[in-house]
């Protein structure tokens, strides 16, 4: 009897230890991890914008590139840096996980920043300086090769950091408490706020250093900051909540497509409940809950129809997925397909936004930027008005608008992310419209004087910069939140990568638009809307209004996509019972 009692006491102690272990496991994640994660994002954004915001000036003044070539180099780089997140997200979701992907990508980015700093600091890696009316020697092939190699490494590094930091940070709130859905919404607001704070520092301090002290120092500071952020991020390892990668979601998508095609002639079942479901198989990538069957894209449902040719499901838990898939796997693919039209609507928005780093910067270069007799605002620092308005809008939205709107909508996040994105699209239309009228004003002054610096204050550009910042606070954050929320849980890094690919497509679209406008607006005397050397002889206002005209039908297109969008719905099993969660309102419905 005493032996049995000791065994029971031993078992009891073991159970208590297991419970204690589980307790500590679930305590991982949460707000305590944010300083480590935000430090990495802050430094990455500081490095990107510390160079990107002033990159046109570096290419034109230091490497002596023509304006249109420099503008296209900037948008191509930013486009590539926003496209590589797909690769980084694939590695994170399928194999390595977000933590190791971010760590390796940060080291890659560090190497890129070192290369850029060296190329900017050493005179032999740049063409000789020129002044006045001298014919400037453009950078040679060796110097350009170093630049492009550095930019490529930076793009690869960004590809591993951008999607994974956002997803990894949001994952720290998943399952921490019953309000984790609301917490992730708050996280994205403050994630973007940290990005904005970094951009603000880059647009002011770093740009001033680059223009007045030197590019070696201007790039060396963010290089050192990036070097410090890597050990800080790794230091938080014991506190992080990790979600193991569940294999390639793209393989599962391909299996669903192949299985549906092979069964294309099989009659559709009369009741969706007859489709194949297996929670045990789907458990590794359905911790949030099982996806409900939806009526859209019903041809894909054939992948879940059980036929006599399929394996004996009673004796085998894992069928041949190239012939038979679960409803959850089919719905994963449907979720991604449903998101693509909303993704496409973001392209024109980012095309409009891209002009701030190119032609808006050149506008500022021609205007009076003198604040005092001894201080002149760097042209690239005008971006601080975009960042300031964005940060102000984020704080107002999170602290004032959401509590007020939630009283009327009943939604914890105030309004849905689709409404939030729609507001951003609408404000962006006015941003480019206003930019065109401001250019008309600037050019009138330019035609009346022959001086290189026009007697018109650079603060005339504040409205267009500020409107872009407000629109970004609504559309970009809503876009990011939408992808994370509506994508399958196994693709959270990939989902946030979709945000950056829309950004990428917008920058590439800007490159294409600039090339087309330059070609088709060319006159017999060689003039066109976007001249390389003198904006006063061009028609930049027409270019801005062309983008405005593209944004109006894009807004109508988005409105229709949002109106008919089907939110994903999950079936969740908890200790309190079964629930259905609907993404639109972040609410739980009991007793389903």
Buried (B, 14 or more C-beta within 10 A) or exposed (E): EEEEEEEEEEEEEEEEEEEEEEEEEEEBBBEEBBBBBBBBBBBBBBBBBBBBBBBBBBBBBBBBBBBBBBBBBBBBBBBBBBBBBBBBBBBBBBEBBBBBBBBBBBBBBBBBBBBBBBBBBEEEBBBEEEEEEEEBEEBEEEBBEBBEBBBBBBBBBBBBBBBBBBBBBBBBBBBBEEEBBBBBBBBBBBBBBBBBBBBBBBBBBBBBBBBEEEBBBBBBBBBEBBBEBBEBBBEBEEBBBBBEBBBBBBEBBBBBBBBBEBBEEEEEBEEBEEBBBBEEBBEEBBBBBBBBBBEEBBEBBBBBBBEEEBBEEEEEEEBEBEBBBBBBBBBBBBBBEBBEBBBBBBBBBBBBBBBBBBBBBBBBBBBBBEEEEEEBBBBBBBBBBBBBBBBBBBBEBBEEBBEEBBEEBEBBBBBBBBBBBBBBBBBBBBBBBBBBBBBEEBBEBBEEEEEEBBEBEBBBBBBBBBBBBBBBBBBBBBBBBBBBBBBBBBBBBBBBBBBBBBBBBBBBBBBEBBEEBBEEBEEEEEEBBBBBEEBBEBBBBBBBBBBBEBBEEBBEBBBEBBEEBBBBBBBBEEEEEEBBBBBBBBBBEEEE
